[in-house]
């Protein structure tokens, strides 16, 4: 009984600590524990006589003559007054991710107006923009247009009534991976629609005006919030009922690990959860707890058969790095030749960050410093920013800061994580793999 009591006392602090944030991606040790990730707002602008972001570092600016007003704010003492042509609020560039929510308090001035801009990151037919058609206030609709630089898709909400001079909170809950958007007026769901799955989700934005300066809004704007996850209807109700309040959510996530100790001689893709990216790759077990190549040349990858969110990571421990060492893979999609991002140690004692698209490899960055035995190597992707970590710190030999943002037309969304190699010798090995969602 005494031993049991001591055991309970030892584990209670772990069970009771509820504010664990992304512990699954910490550098060493590897873990398979279920973690509770607390999700908060990415940015909140209350516009109380300043453009301060009360959650992040994305401060906004008043542009085109936009002023602050004390007339009936939704929250606090002030709100932004956009009552003139081409007035807007400038939002700095940042990454929204593949699942995000935008919520804005707007007070309509007068009547009329079609396609008045609420929130716009849309430029050169790429990005997204949220607008409102309230030419007839009783049958107003929200619209979300998304584009990939060539093709566009517009989703329209069901109609709802707008009261001129009253505050309404308009929200768009967007999942780019699935190509969906859910619209809200105040805390009432007003329909869903389809989006493109390849529109840009990073860059500068504007509140109240598009980048062509064609669709401005004559309205007051107050509390504006951006979340890097999909708010539920309950979350929407929380931030509507208490303007300026923040919605939070605790999402349980499980990182997956493999120490390869269960492997027998042969390829890891035959061991249940490991799959080849195109059915031909073979990464072999060589010593009971290490893996090396099975193929003889070219880019090869194997995937762990679990699907993660678009923001994800994979890490391995490098072993015997005299030759090209296996490395982590993110956003892999099974297909002809394979599609994924990977990072590996190569023969010249340096590293390569690559994008492999349908079997064709593009070197994104040549890192100038290689790996040594027992280095813990981790590749993360957030939005379209690849982040290269070695032993828990960003590897500055890659692009000077350890980061690279893929802005090309070949950028990759979705997929799984795994491990890769490039024309390596049998002596080059890796052990202990982990992958999961960020």
C-alpha positions in Angstrom: 0.0 0.0 0.0 2.9 2.4 0.9 4.5 1.8 -2.5 1.2 2.3 -4.3 0.7 5.6 -2.4 4.2 6.8 -3.4 3.5 5.9 -7.0 0.3 7.9 -7.0 2.0 10.9 -5.5 4.7 10.8 -8.1 2.4 10.8 -11.0 -0.1 13.3 -9.7 1.9 16.4 -10.8 2.0 15.2 -14.3 -1.8 14.4 -14.4 -2.8 17.7 -12.8 -0.6 20.0 -15.0 -3.1 21.1 -17.7 -1.2 23.9 -19.4 1.2 21.7 -21.4 1.9 23.4 -24.7 3.4 21.4 -27.5 5.5 19.2 -25.3 5.5 16.6 -28.0 8.0 18.6 -30.1 10.5 19.4 -27.4 14.1 18.2 -28.0 14.9 15.0 -26.3 13.9 12.8 -24.7 11.5 11.2 -27.2 8.0 10.6 -25.8 4.9 8.8 -26.6 2.7 10.4 -24.0 -0.5 12.1 -24.9 -0.2 15.8 -24.4 -2.8 18.5 -24.0 -2.1 21.4 -26.2 -3.7 24.7 -25.2 -4.7 26.7 -28.2 -5.0 30.5 -27.9 -5.5 33.4 -30.3 -2.7 34.2 -32.7 -3.5 38.0 -32.7 -6.1 40.2 -31.0 -6.5 43.9 -31.9 -8.9 45.7 -29.6 -8.2 49.1 -31.3 -8.4 51.1 -28.1 -6.7 54.2 -29.5 -3.7 52.0 -30.7 -3.0 49.1 -33.0 -1.3 46.9 -30.4 -1.6 43.2 -30.8 -2.5 42.0 -27.3 -1.6 38.4 -28.1 1.3 38.5 -30.5 3.7 40.9 -32.2 1.5 41.7 -35.2 0.7 45.4 -34.5 -1.6 47.1 -37.0 -1.5 50.6 -38.4 -4.3 53.1 -39.3 -4.0 54.0 -43.0 -5.6 56.4 -45.5 -7.0 58.7 -42.9 -8.5 56.1 -40.6 -9.0 57.5 -37.1 -10.1 56.3 -33.7 -13.5 57.1 -32.4 -15.2 57.0 -29.0 -18.6 56.6 -30.5 -20.3 53.4 -29.1 -17.4 51.0 -29.2 -18.1 47.3 -29.0 -15.4 47.0 -26.4 -13.3 49.5 -24.3 -13.4 53.2 -25.1 -12.3 53.4 -28.7 -12.9 51.8 -32.1 -11.6 52.4 -35.6 -13.5 54.8 -37.8 -13.4 54.0 -41.5 -15.9 56.6 -42.8 -14.0 57.9 -45.8 -12.9 56.5 -49.2 -9.9 54.1 -49.2 -9.5 54.1 -45.4 -8.2 50.8 -44.0 -6.2 49.2 -41.2 -2.9 47.6 -42.3 -2.1 44.2 -41.0 1.6 43.0 -41.1 2.7 39.8 -42.8 2.3 36.5 -40.9 1.3 32.9 -41.5 -2.3 31.9 -40.9 -1.9 28.1 -41.3 -4.2 25.7 -43.0 -6.9 25.8 -40.3 -7.7 29.3 -39.0 -10.5 31.6 -37.9 -11.0 35.3 -38.5 -13.6 37.2 -36.4 -14.3 41.0 -36.6 -16.8 43.4 -35.0 -18.2 45.7 -37.6 -20.7 48.6 -37.3 -22.4 49.5 -40.6 -22.7 53.2 -41.4 -25.9 54.0 -43.4 -27.4 51.6 -46.0 -26.2 50.0 -49.2 -22.9 48.6 -50.4 -22.0 45.4 -52.2 -18.8 43.4 -51.7 -17.5 45.8 -49.0 -14.2 44.5 -47.8 -13.8 43.2 -44.2 -10.5 41.3 -44.2 -8.2 41.0 -47.3 -4.9 39.2 -47.9 -5.9 38.6 -51.6 -3.3 40.0 -54.1 -2.7 39.0 -57.8 -5.5 36.4 -57.5 -3.7 34.6 -54.7 -4.8 34.5 -51.0 -8.2 35.1 -49.4 -10.6 37.9 -48.8 -13.7 38.2 -46.6 -16.4 40.7 -47.8 -20.0 41.5 -47.2 -22.8 42.3 -49.5 -25.4 44.4 -47.6 -27.0 46.3 -50.5 -30.2 45.1 -49.0 -29.6 45.0 -45.2 -32.4 42.4 -44.6 -30.7 39.9 -46.9 -27.0 40.5 -46.3 -24.5 37.8 -47.2 -20.8 37.1 -46.4 -18.4 36.0 -49.1 -15.0 34.4 -49.0 -12.9 34.4 -52.2 -9.8 32.3 -52.4 -7.3 32.1 -55.2 -4.1 30.3 -56.2 -2.8 33.0 -58.5 -4.7 31.6 -61.5 -8.0 30.2 -60.4 -10.5 31.5 -57.8 -13.4 30.1 -55.8 -16.0 32.1 -54.0 -18.1 30.8 -51.1 -21.3 32.7 -50.1 -23.2 32.5 -46.8 -26.9 32.2 -46.4 -28.7 35.6 -46.0 -29.1 37.3 -42.7 -30.3 40.7 -41.4 -28.0 43.6 -40.6 -29.0 46.5 -38.4 -27.3 49.8 -39.5 -25.6 51.5 -36.6 -25.4 48.3 -34.6 -22.4 46.1 -33.9 -22.3 42.7 -35.7 -19.5 40.1 -35.3 -18.6 38.4 -38.6 -16.6 35.2 -38.5 -15.1 32.9 -41.1 -13.8 29.5 -39.9 -11.6 28.2 -42.6 -10.0 24.7 -43.3 -7.9 25.0 -46.4 -6.9 21.3 -46.2 -10.5 20.2 -46.6 -11.5 23.2 -48.7 -14.3 24.4 -46.4 -15.5 27.6 -44.7 -18.2 28.1 -42.1 -19.7 31.6 -41.7 -21.2 33.3 -38.6 -23.2 36.4 -38.1 -22.8 37.3 -34.4 -22.9 33.8 -32.9 -25.4 32.3 -35.4 -24.1 30.0 -38.1 -25.1 31.3 -41.5 -24.0 28.6 -43.9 -20.9 26.9 -45.2 -19.1 26.8 -48.5 -16.1 25.5 -50.4 -12.7 27.1 -50.8 -9.6 26.3 -52.8 -7.1 24.0 -51.1 -4.1 25.8 -52.6 -4.6 29.5 -51.8 -1.8 31.5 -50.0 -2.2 31.6 -46.3 0.6 34.1 -45.4 1.4 37.7 -46.2 0.2 41.2 -45.4 -3.5 42.0 -45.1 -6.0 44.9 -44.8 -9.1 45.5 -42.8 -11.7 47.5 -44.6 -10.2 47.7 -48.1 -8.9 45.4 -50.8 -5.4 45.8 -52.3 -6.9 47.1 -55.6 -8.6 49.9 -53.6 -11.9 49.1 -55.2 -14.0 47.8 -52.3 -13.8 49.9 -49.2 -16.1 49.7 -46.2 -17.9 52.6 -44.5 -18.1 51.3 -41.0 -16.7 51.2 -37.6 -14.3 48.3 -36.8 -13.5 47.0 -33.3 -12.2 43.8 -31.8 -10.6 41.7 -34.4 -9.2 38.2 -33.7 -7.2 35.7 -35.6 -6.9 32.1 -34.5 -4.6 29.4 -36.0 -7.3 26.8 -35.5 -11.0 26.3 -36.2 -13.2 27.8 -33.6 -16.3 25.9 -32.6 -19.8 27.4 -32.4 -19.2 27.5 -28.6 -16.0 29.4 -29.1 -17.7 31.9 -31.4 -20.4 32.4 -28.8 -17.8 33.2 -26.1 -16.1 35.9 -28.1 -19.4 37.4 -29.2 -21.0 37.5 -25.8 -17.9 39.2 -24.2 -16.2 41.3 -26.9 -12.4 41.2 -26.3 -12.6 37.8 -24.6 -10.4 35.1 -25.9 -11.5 31.6 -27.0 -9.3 28.7 -25.9 -9.3 25.0 -26.6 -7.4 22.0 -25.3 -6.7 19.4 -27.9 -5.2 16.1 -27.1 -2.5 15.0 -29.5 -0.4 11.9 -29.6 3.1 11.9 -31.1 4.2 8.6 -32.6 7.6 7.0 -32.1 9.6 4.1 -33.5 12.9 2.9 -32.1 13.1 0.2 -34.8 14.0 -2.4 -32.1 11.1 -4.6 -33.3 12.4 -4.9 -36.8 13.8 -8.0 -38.3 16.1 -8.0 -41.2 14.3 -6.4 -44.1 12.6 -3.1 -44.9 10.7 -1.0 -42.4 7.8 -0.6 -44.8 6.9 -4.3 -44.0 6.5 -3.6 -40.4 2.9 -2.6 -40.2 2.8 1.2 -39.8 5.6 2.0 -42.2 4.7 2.4 -45.8 6.8 3.1 -48.9 6.0 6.4 -50.6 5.6 4.8 -54.0 5.7 1.0 -53.3 9.4 0.6 -54.4 11.4 2.1 -51.6 13.2 0.0 -49.1 14.9 1.4 -46.0 16.4 -1.6 -44.2 17.0 -2.5 -40.5 20.7 -3.3 -40.0 21.3 -3.7 -36.3 18.1 -4.2 -34.4 17.6 -0.5 -33.5 19.0 1.4 -36.5 17.8 1.9 -40.0 19.7 2.6 -43.2 19.1 2.5 -47.0 17.6 -0.4 -48.8 17.6 1.2 -52.2 20.8 2.1 -54.1 20.4 5.6 -55.4 18.1 8.6 -55.7 15.7 10.1 -53.2 13.9 7.5 -51.1 11.3 7.8 -48.3 9.2 5.7 -46.0 6.1 7.1 -44.2 4.6 6.4 -40.9 1.0 5.4 -41.6 -0.7 8.2 -39.5 -2.1 11.4 -40.8 -1.2 14.6 -39.0 -2.3 18.2 -39.3 -0.6 20.4 -41.8 1.6 21.9 -39.1 3.7 18.9 -38.2 7.2 17.7 -37.4 9.5 14.6 -37.6 12.8 13.9 -36.0 15.4 11.2 -35.9 18.8 10.6 -34.2 21.6 10.5 -36.8 24.1 7.7 -36.6 27.4 7.2 -38.5 27.2 10.3 -40.5 30.4 9.8 -42.6 28.1 9.4 -45.5 24.7 10.7 -46.5 22.5 10.1 -43.4 18.8 9.4 -43.2 16.8 12.4 -42.3 13.2 13.5 -41.3 10.3 13.9 -43.7 7.2 16.1 -43.4 4.1 16.6 -45.5 4.6 13.4 -47.5 1.9 12.3 -49.9 1.9 8.8 -51.4 2.1 8.8 -55.2 4.2 8.2 -58.2 7.8 8.9 -57.1 6.5 10.5 -53.9 5.9 14.1 -52.7 7.4 15.5 -49.5 9.8 17.8 -47.8 13.0 16.3 -46.4 16.2 17.2 -44.7 19.3 15.0 -44.8 23.1 14.9 -44.3 24.9 14.5 -47.5 28.3 13.3 -48.7 30.2 16.6 -48.5 29.6 16.9 -44.7 26.8 19.4 -45.2 23.0 19.1 -45.4 20.3 19.6 -47.9 16.7 20.7 -47.5 14.7 19.4 -50.4 11.2 19.4 -51.9 10.4 16.2 -53.8 7.4 16.6 -56.0 6.1 13.5 -57.9 9.6 12.0 -57.7 11.4 15.2 -58.9 13.7 16.7 -56.3 14.4 20.4 -55.9 17.1 21.5 -53.5 15.7 24.4 -51.5 18.7 25.1 -49.3 22.2 23.7 -49.0 23.2 23.8 -45.3 26.9 24.4 -44.7 27.4 22.3 -41.5 26.8 18.5 -41.3 25.6 16.3 -38.5 27.5 14.1 -36.1 26.7 10.9 -34.4 23.8 11.1 -31.9 22.6 14.5 -33.2 18.8 14.8 -32.8 17.6 16.2 -36.1 14.1 17.7 -36.4 12.2 19.2 -39.3 9.1 21.2 -38.6 6.7 22.9 -41.0 4.3 25.7 -39.9 2.2 27.1 -42.8 4.8 26.9 -45.5 7.8 27.7 -43.3 10.2 24.8 -42.9 12.2 25.0 -39.6 15.4 23.0 -39.2 16.4 22.0 -35.7 19.6 20.3 -34.5 19.7 19.2 -30.8 16.8 21.5 -29.9 18.0 24.7 -31.6 17.5 26.2 -35.0 20.4 25.2 -37.3 21.6 28.6 -38.5 23.8 26.9 -41.2 20.5 26.6 -43.1 19.5 29.9 -44.6 21.2 31.8 -41.8 18.4 31.3 -39.3 17.4 27.7 -39.8 14.2 28.6 -41.7 13.0 28.5 -45.2 9.5 29.5 -46.5 8.3 27.8 -49.7 6.5 30.4 -51.8 6.7 28.5 -55.0 3.8 27.1 -57.0 5.0 23.6 -56.1 4.5 24.0 -52.3 3.1 21.0 -50.6 0.0 20.7 -48.3 -1.2 17.9 -46.0 0.2 14.5 -45.7 2.2 12.3 -43.3 5.7 12.3 -41.7 8.5 9.8 -42.1 12.1 9.2 -42.9 14.2 9.5 -46.1 17.7 8.9 -47.5 19.6 9.9 -50.5 22.1 7.5 -52.2 23.7 6.6 -48.8 26.2 4.0 -47.8 25.0 1.1 -45.6 27.2 2.6 -42.9 25.1 5.7 -42.7 22.3 5.1 -40.2 19.6 6.6 -38.1 17.8 5.5 -35.0 14.8 6.6 -32.9 12.1 8.3 -35.0 9.3 10.6 -33.8 6.6 12.4 -35.7 3.4 14.3 -34.9 1.2 17.4 -35.2 2.3 20.9 -34.0 
